[in-house]
Amino acid sequence: MSPEFKSFLQGLLNKTPSERLTWPELLSHPFIDETEQEKKDRKIRHEFYTNWAANEHHSGGKQNLQEVFEADDPSGAHEN
């Protein structure tokens, strides 16, 4: 277990309620807090899904996810 995970569990499982992590502390804990890369990845996934959903709706369901993904990434970095 990582030190961050141990600290997180100890903060949640403390027998003394006043010594447990509060909601703000829990959400900003290093085990939970997103890294910059995770934030970028989440943004990319959200944009990808939004584009896919819009294209799927407007194309009558004839476009597959791979086509949308490749159209959104002209670098070809996500090709199989």
N, CA, C and O atoms as a Tinker XYZ file with bonds, in Angstrom:
   320  protein
     1  N      0.838000   -1.194000    0.000000    73     2
     2  CA     0.000000    0.000000    0.000000    64     1     3
     3  C      0.877000    1.249000    0.000000    63     2     4     5
     4  O      1.900000    1.310000    0.681000    81     3
     5  N      0.466000    2.212000   -0.754000    73     3     6
     6  CA     1.217000    3.468000   -0.801000    64     5     7
     7  C      0.980000    4.253000    0.496000    63     6     8     9
     8  O     -0.036000    4.054000    1.163000    81     7
     9  N      1.905000    5.137000    0.850000    73     7    10
    10  CA     1.706000    5.977000    2.044000    64     9    11
    11  C      0.437000    6.834000    1.944000    63    10    12    13
    12  O     -0.246000    7.063000    2.942000    81    11
    13  N      0.128000    7.306000    0.720000    73    11    14
    14  CA    -1.081000    8.118000    0.538000    64    13    15
    15  C     -2.341000    7.311000    0.826000    63    14    16    17
    16  O     -3.280000    7.811000    1.445000    81    15
    17  N     -2.354000    6.053000    0.371000    73    15    18
    18  CA    -3.514000    5.195000    0.601000    64    17    19
    19  C     -3.665000    4.889000    2.088000    63    18    20    21
    20  O     -4.778000    4.910000    2.613000    81    19
    21  N     -2.564000    4.605000    2.767000    73    19    22
    22  CA    -2.612000    4.334000    4.209000    64    21    23
    23  C     -3.143000    5.551000    4.964000    63    22    24    25
    24  O     -3.989000    5.423000    5.850000    81    23
    25  N     -2.641000    6.723000    4.606000    73    23    26
    26  CA    -3.087000    7.951000    5.254000    64    25    27
    27  C     -4.582000    8.181000    5.013000    63    26    28    29
    28  O     -5.306000    8.591000    5.920000    81    27
    29  N     -5.029000    7.917000    3.804000    73    27    30
    30  CA    -6.440000    8.070000    3.449000    64    29    31
    31  C     -7.310000    7.134000    4.284000    63    30    32    33
    32  O     -8.317000    7.558000    4.851000    81    31
    33  N     -6.921000    5.862000    4.359000    73    31    34
    34  CA    -7.690000    4.901000    5.154000    64    33    35
    35  C     -7.705000    5.263000    6.633000    63    34    36    37
    36  O     -8.741000    5.163000    7.290000    81    35
    37  N     -6.563000    5.680000    7.154000    73    35    38
    38  CA    -6.506000    6.073000    8.561000    64    37    39
    39  C     -7.423000    7.267000    8.822000    63    38    40    41
    40  O     -8.067000    7.344000    9.868000    81    39
    41  N     -7.476000    8.179000    7.882000    73    39    42
    42  CA    -8.352000    9.338000    8.024000    64    41    43
    43  C     -9.820000    8.980000    7.972000    63    42    44    45
    44  O    -10.646000    9.659000    8.582000    81    43
    45  N    -10.157000    7.921000    7.252000    73    43    46
    46  CA   -11.552000    7.484000    7.165000    64    45    47
    47  C    -11.954000    6.583000    8.327000    63    46    48    49
    48  O    -13.083000    6.654000    8.811000    81    47
    49  N    -11.034000    5.743000    8.770000    73    47    50
    50  CA   -11.368000    4.700000    9.738000    64    49    51
    51  C    -11.003000    5.057000   11.175000    63    50    52    53
    52  O    -11.032000    4.191000   12.049000    81    51
    53  N    -10.666000    6.297000   11.428000    73    51    54
    54  CA   -10.317000    6.715000   12.778000    64    53    55
    55  C    -11.517000    6.514000   13.704000    63    54    56    57
    56  O    -12.638000    6.886000   13.358000    81    55
    57  N    -11.285000    5.929000   14.874000    73    55    58
    58  CA   -12.387000    5.656000   15.810000    64    57    59
    59  C    -12.993000    6.938000   16.379000    63    58    60    61
    60  O    -14.169000    6.966000   16.742000    81    59
    61  N    -12.199000    7.980000   16.454000    73    59    62
    62  CA   -12.681000    9.244000   17.005000    64    61    63
    63  C    -13.245000   10.104000   15.874000    63    62    64    65
    64  O    -12.494000   10.589000   15.027000    81    63
    65  N    -14.564000   10.294000   15.859000    73    63    66
    66  CA   -15.188000   11.025000   14.747000    64    65    67
    67  C    -14.574000   12.398000   14.473000    63    66    68    69
    68  O    -14.436000   12.791000   13.315000    81    67
    69  N    -14.207000   13.122000   15.514000    73    67    70
    70  CA   -13.661000   14.471000   15.308000    64    69    71
    71  C    -12.272000   14.443000   14.673000    63    70    72    73
    72  O    -11.790000   15.472000   14.199000    81    71
    73  N    -11.624000   13.276000   14.659000    73    71    74
    74  CA   -10.293000   13.148000   14.069000    64    73    75
    75  C    -10.323000   12.540000   12.661000    63    74    76    77
    76  O     -9.279000   12.389000   12.025000    81    75
    77  N    -11.512000   12.194000   12.183000    73    75    78
    78  CA   -11.641000   11.662000   10.823000    64    77    79
    79  C    -11.517000   12.789000    9.806000    63    78    80    81
    80  O    -11.686000   13.965000   10.129000    81    79
    81  N    -11.220000   12.400000    8.575000    73    79    82
    82  CA   -11.166000   13.384000    7.496000    64    81    83
    83  C    -12.542000   14.006000    7.293000    63    82    84    85
    84  O    -13.555000   13.306000    7.303000    81    83
    85  N    -12.574000   15.316000    7.109000    73    83    86
    86  CA   -13.817000   15.990000    6.756000    64    85    87
    87  C    -13.992000   15.860000    5.235000    63    86    88    89
    88  O    -13.079000   15.413000    4.542000    81    87
    89  N    -15.156000   16.248000    4.723000    73    87    90
    90  CA   -15.369000   16.162000    3.279000    64    89    91
    91  C    -14.340000   16.979000    2.505000    63    90    92    93
    92  O    -13.759000   16.468000    1.547000    81    91
    93  N    -14.095000   18.242000    2.892000    73    91    94
    94  CA   -13.079000   18.998000    2.136000    64    93    95
    95  C    -11.692000   18.353000    2.212000    63    94    96    97
    96  O    -10.960000   18.325000    1.222000    81    95
    97  N    -11.338000   17.839000    3.387000    73    95    98
    98  CA   -10.033000   17.177000    3.524000    64    97    99
    99  C     -9.988000   15.904000    2.687000    63    98   100   101
   100  O     -8.974000   15.593000    2.061000    81    99
   101  N    -11.083000   15.184000    2.686000    73    99   102
   102  CA   -11.153000   13.941000    1.917000    64   101   103
   103  C    -10.973000   14.217000    0.426000    63   102   104   105
   104  O    -10.208000   13.529000   -0.250000    81   103
   105  N    -11.674000   15.217000   -0.079000    73   103   106
   106  CA   -11.615000   15.519000   -1.514000    64   105   107
   107  C    -10.286000   16.111000   -1.959000    63   106   108   109
   108  O     -9.934000   16.025000   -3.136000    81   107
   109  N     -9.545000   16.712000   -1.033000    73   107   110
   110  CA    -8.251000   17.281000   -1.403000    64   109   111
   111  C     -7.086000   16.395000   -0.982000    63   110   112   113
   112  O     -5.924000   16.768000   -1.137000    81   111
   113  N     -7.406000   15.218000   -0.449000    73   111   114
   114  CA    -6.353000   14.294000   -0.005000    64   113   115
   115  C     -5.525000   13.849000   -1.218000    63   114   116   117
   116  O     -6.085000   13.633000   -2.293000    81   115
   117  N     -4.202000   13.709000   -1.065000    73   115   118
   118  CA    -3.343000   13.311000   -2.194000    64   117   119
   119  C     -3.752000   11.987000   -2.852000    63   118   120   121
   120  O     -3.492000   11.792000   -4.040000    81   119
   121  N     -4.382000   11.083000   -2.109000    73   119   122
   122  CA    -4.817000    9.824000   -2.705000    64   121   123
   123  C     -5.983000   10.034000   -3.671000    63   122   124   125
   124  O     -6.125000    9.283000   -4.636000    81   123
   125  N     -6.808000   11.032000   -3.426000    73   123   126
   126  CA    -8.003000   11.301000   -4.232000    64   125   127
   127  C     -7.758000   12.382000   -5.276000    63   126   128   129
   128  O     -8.255000   12.288000   -6.398000    81   127
   129  N     -6.998000   13.400000   -4.913000    73   127   130
   130  CA    -6.790000   14.554000   -5.783000    64   129   131
   131  C     -6.185000   14.137000   -7.123000    63   130   132   133
   132  O     -5.224000   13.368000   -7.162000    81   131
   133  N     -6.747000   14.643000   -8.216000    73   131   134
   134  CA    -6.254000   14.314000   -9.553000    64   133   135
   135  C     -4.943000   15.018000   -9.855000    63   134   136   137
   136  O     -4.736000   16.167000   -9.465000    81   135
   137  N     -4.065000   14.319000  -10.550000    73   135   138
   138  CA    -2.845000   14.948000  -11.044000    64   137   139
   139  C     -3.214000   15.762000  -12.281000    63   138   140   141
   140  O     -4.316000   15.627000  -12.813000    81   139
   141  N     -2.301000   16.597000  -12.731000    73   139   142
   142  CA    -2.547000   17.379000  -13.941000    64   141   143
   143  C     -2.789000   16.459000  -15.138000    63   142   144   145
   144  O     -3.646000   16.739000  -15.975000    81   143
   145  N     -2.035000   15.363000  -15.218000    73   143   146
   146  CA    -2.213000   14.421000  -16.330000    64   145   147
   147  C     -3.589000   13.763000  -16.270000    63   146   148   149
   148  O     -4.237000   13.586000  -17.302000    81   147
   149  N     -4.035000   13.404000  -15.076000    73   147   150
   150  CA    -5.367000   12.806000  -14.933000    64   149   151
   151  C     -6.451000   13.800000  -15.337000    63   150   152   153
   152  O     -7.449000   13.417000  -15.947000    81   151
   153  N     -6.259000   15.078000  -14.998000    73   151   154
   154  CA    -7.237000   16.103000  -15.402000    64   153   155
   155  C     -7.286000   16.231000  -16.922000    63   154   156   157
   156  O     -8.365000   16.339000  -17.504000    81   155
   157  N     -6.106000   16.219000  -17.571000    73   155   158
   158  CA    -6.050000   16.296000  -19.034000    64   157   159
   159  C     -6.726000   15.077000  -19.654000    63   158   160   161
   160  O     -7.504000   15.209000  -20.599000    81   159
   161  N     -6.431000   13.889000  -19.123000    73   159   162
   162  CA    -7.023000   12.655000  -19.651000    64   161   163
   163  C     -8.540000   12.670000  -19.503000    63   162   164   165
   164  O     -9.258000   12.253000  -20.412000    81   163
   165  N     -9.034000   13.155000  -18.346000    73   163   166
   166  CA   -10.481000   13.212000  -18.126000    64   165   167
   167  C    -11.120000   14.176000  -19.111000    63   166   168   169
   168  O    -12.199000   13.899000  -19.635000    81   167
   169  N    -10.463000   15.313000  -19.374000    73   167   170
   170  CA   -10.983000   16.292000  -20.330000    64   169   171
   171  C    -11.052000   15.685000  -21.732000    63   170   172   173
   172  O    -12.037000   15.874000  -22.445000    81   171
   173  N    -10.008000   14.959000  -22.123000    73   171   174
   174  CA    -9.981000   14.317000  -23.438000    64   173   175
   175  C    -11.103000   13.286000  -23.547000    63   174   176   177
   176  O    -11.799000   13.228000  -24.561000    81   175
   177  N    -11.280000   12.471000  -22.499000    73   175   178
   178  CA   -12.357000   11.464000  -22.521000    64   177   179
   179  C    -13.721000   12.131000  -22.626000    63   178   180   181
   180  O    -14.590000   11.664000  -23.362000    81   179
   181  N    -13.909000   13.225000  -21.888000    73   179   182
   182  CA   -15.192000   13.928000  -21.921000    64   181   183
   183  C    -15.455000   14.503000  -23.311000    63   182   184   185
   184  O    -16.555000   14.359000  -23.844000    81   183
   185  N    -14.449000   15.156000  -23.901000    73   183   186
   186  CA   -14.604000   15.715000  -25.248000    64   185   187
   187  C    -14.848000   14.620000  -26.273000    63   186   188   189
   188  O    -15.671000   14.775000  -27.175000    81   187
   189  N    -14.131000   13.511000  -26.131000    73   187   190
   190  CA   -14.304000   12.391000  -27.041000    64   189   191
   191  C    -15.738000   11.860000  -26.974000    63   190   192   193
   192  O    -16.386000   11.666000  -28.003000    81   191
   193  N    -16.222000   11.630000  -25.762000    73   191   194
   194  CA   -17.576000   11.108000  -25.621000    64   193   195
   195  C    -18.601000   12.106000  -26.156000    63   194   196   197
   196  O    -19.544000   11.716000  -26.845000    81   195
   197  N    -18.424000   13.380000  -25.845000    73   195   198
   198  CA   -19.366000   14.396000  -26.322000    64   197   199
   199  C    -19.402000   14.421000  -27.847000    63   198   200   201
   200  O    -20.477000   14.470000  -28.444000    81   199
   201  N    -18.217000   14.388000  -28.481000    73   199   202
   202  CA   -18.159000   14.361000  -29.946000    64   201   203
   203  C    -18.775000   13.089000  -30.505000    63   202   204   205
   204  O    -19.520000   13.129000  -31.484000    81   203
   205  N    -18.462000   11.963000  -29.879000    73   203   206
   206  CA   -19.006000   10.691000  -30.338000    64   205   207
   207  C    -20.525000   10.686000  -30.230000    63   206   208   209
   208  O    -21.216000   10.276000  -31.163000    81   207
   209  N    -21.043000   11.140000  -29.099000    73   207   210
   210  CA   -22.489000   11.149000  -28.893000    64   209   211
   211  C    -23.178000   12.050000  -29.909000    63   210   212   213
   212  O    -24.227000   11.696000  -30.447000    81   211
   213  N    -22.589000   13.218000  -30.174000    73   211   214
   214  CA   -23.179000   14.137000  -31.156000    64   213   215
   215  C    -23.141000   13.518000  -32.554000    63   214   216   217
   216  O    -24.123000   13.592000  -33.293000    81   215
   217  N    -22.016000   12.913000  -32.917000    73   215   218
   218  CA   -21.900000   12.289000  -34.241000    64   217   219
   219  C    -22.806000   11.074000  -34.359000    63   218   220   221
   220  O    -23.408000   10.851000  -35.410000    81   219
   221  N    -22.908000   10.301000  -33.318000    73   219   222
   222  CA   -23.758000    9.106000  -33.318000    64   221   223
   223  C    -25.213000    9.518000  -33.530000    63   222   224   225
   224  O    -25.945000    8.891000  -34.295000    81   223
   225  N    -25.615000   10.575000  -32.845000    73   223   226
   226  CA   -26.994000   11.053000  -32.942000    64   225   227
   227  C    -27.283000   11.594000  -34.349000    63   226   228   229
   228  O    -28.337000   11.310000  -34.919000    81   227
   229  N    -26.352000   12.368000  -34.902000    73   227   230
   230  CA   -26.585000   12.997000  -36.198000    64   229   231
   231  C    -26.353000   12.057000  -37.381000    63   230   232   233
   232  O    -26.867000   12.304000  -38.473000    81   231
   233  N    -25.599000   11.001000  -37.181000    73   231   234
   234  CA   -25.336000   10.088000  -38.291000    64   233   235
   235  C    -26.296000    8.902000  -38.293000    63   234   236   237
   236  O    -26.169000    7.997000  -39.117000    81   235
   237  N    -27.239000    8.909000  -37.385000    73   235   238
   238  CA   -28.195000    7.816000  -37.326000    64   237   239
   239  C    -27.568000    6.520000  -36.841000    63   238   240   241
   240  O    -28.073000    5.437000  -37.137000    81   239
   241  N    -26.471000    6.620000  -36.097000    73   239   242
   242  CA   -25.849000    5.427000  -35.525000    64   241   243
   243  C    -24.947000    4.679000  -36.485000    63   242   244   245
   244  O    -24.568000    3.544000  -36.197000    81   243
   245  N    -24.586000    5.277000  -37.626000    73   243   246
   246  CA   -23.791000    4.573000  -38.618000    64   245   247
   247  C    -22.284000    4.744000  -38.435000    63   246   248   249
   248  O    -21.499000    4.063000  -39.094000    81   247
   249  N    -21.878000    5.646000  -37.545000    73   247   250
   250  CA   -20.456000    5.897000  -37.340000    64   249   251
   251  C    -20.004000    5.158000  -36.074000    63   250   252   253
   252  O    -20.672000    5.226000  -35.042000    81   251
   253  N    -18.868000    4.450000  -36.155000    73   251   254
   254  CA   -18.422000    3.728000  -34.972000    64   253   255
   255  C    -17.444000    4.560000  -34.161000    63   254   256   257
   256  O    -16.937000    5.576000  -34.638000    81   255
   257  N    -17.183000    4.134000  -32.944000    73   255   258
   258  CA   -16.313000    4.875000  -32.037000    64   257   259
   259  C    -14.910000    5.059000  -32.600000    63   258   260   261
   260  O    -14.320000    6.128000  -32.441000    81   259
   261  N    -14.372000    4.048000  -33.249000    73   259   262
   262  CA   -13.012000    4.145000  -33.783000    64   261   263
   263  C    -12.922000    5.263000  -34.819000    63   262   264   265
   264  O    -11.942000    6.008000  -34.825000    81   263
   265  N    -13.913000    5.399000  -35.691000    73   263   266
   266  CA   -13.912000    6.451000  -36.695000    64   265   267
   267  C    -13.926000    7.832000  -36.041000    63   266   268   269
   268  O    -13.211000    8.734000  -36.477000    81   267
   269  N    -14.736000    7.997000  -34.998000    73   267   270
   270  CA   -14.820000    9.279000  -34.306000    64   269   271
   271  C    -13.499000    9.571000  -33.615000    63   270   272   273
   272  O    -12.995000   10.693000  -33.675000    81   271
   273  N    -12.944000    8.570000  -32.963000    73   271   274
   274  CA   -11.694000    8.733000  -32.229000    64   273   275
   275  C    -10.573000    9.144000  -33.177000    63   274   276   277
   276  O     -9.805000   10.054000  -32.865000    81   275
   277  N    -10.470000    8.484000  -34.332000    73   275   278
   278  CA    -9.430000    8.804000  -35.300000    64   277   279
   279  C     -9.639000   10.199000  -35.887000    63   278   280   281
   280  O     -8.669000   10.904000  -36.162000    81   279
   281  N    -10.879000   10.596000  -36.077000    73   279   282
   282  CA   -11.171000   11.926000  -36.607000    64   281   283
   283  C    -10.772000   13.011000  -35.612000    63   282   284   285
   284  O    -10.366000   14.104000  -36.009000    81   283
   285  N    -10.886000   12.713000  -34.324000    73   283   286
   286  CA   -10.528000   13.682000  -33.293000    64   285   287
   287  C     -9.032000   13.732000  -33.022000    63   286   288   289
   288  O     -8.564000   14.660000  -32.362000    81   287
   289  N     -8.261000   12.748000  -33.518000    73   287   290
   290  CA    -6.824000   12.692000  -33.244000    64   289   291
   291  C     -6.060000   12.512000  -34.554000    63   290   292   293
   292  O     -5.687000   11.392000  -34.904000    81   291
   293  N     -5.828000   13.595000  -35.272000    73   291   294
   294  CA    -5.157000   13.476000  -36.580000    64   293   295
   295  C     -3.702000   13.007000  -36.461000    63   294   296   297
   296  O     -3.107000   12.622000  -37.468000    81   295
   297  N     -3.120000   13.027000  -35.271000    73   295   298
   298  CA    -1.730000   12.593000  -35.110000    64   297   299
   299  C     -1.574000   11.098000  -35.278000    63   298   300   301
   300  O     -0.473000   10.608000  -35.532000    81   299
   301  N     -2.680000   10.362000  -35.137000    73   299   302
   302  CA    -2.623000    8.916000  -35.251000    64   301   303
   303  C     -2.046000    8.250000  -34.025000    63   302   304   305
   304  O     -1.721000    7.063000  -34.064000    81   303
   305  N     -1.910000    8.988000  -32.932000    73   303   306
   306  CA    -1.287000    8.449000  -31.714000    64   305   307
   307  C     -2.120000    7.353000  -31.076000    63   306   308   309
   308  O     -1.599000    6.563000  -30.289000    81   307
   309  N     -3.398000    7.290000  -31.398000    73   307   310
   310  CA    -4.266000    6.297000  -30.766000    64   309   311
   311  C     -4.635000    5.144000  -31.700000    63   310   312   313
   312  O     -5.578000    4.402000  -31.424000    81   311
   313  N     -3.915000    4.991000  -32.780000    73   311   314
   314  CA    -4.195000    3.877000  -33.699000    64   313   315
   315  C     -3.696000    2.586000  -33.094000    63   314   316   317
   316  O     -2.740000    2.581000  -32.319000    81   315
   317  N     -4.344000    1.494000  -33.447000    73   315   318
   318  CA    -3.925000    0.157000  -32.952000    64   317   319
   319  C     -2.695000   -0.318000  -33.637000    63   318   320
   320  O     -2.209000   -1.411000  -33.346000    81   319
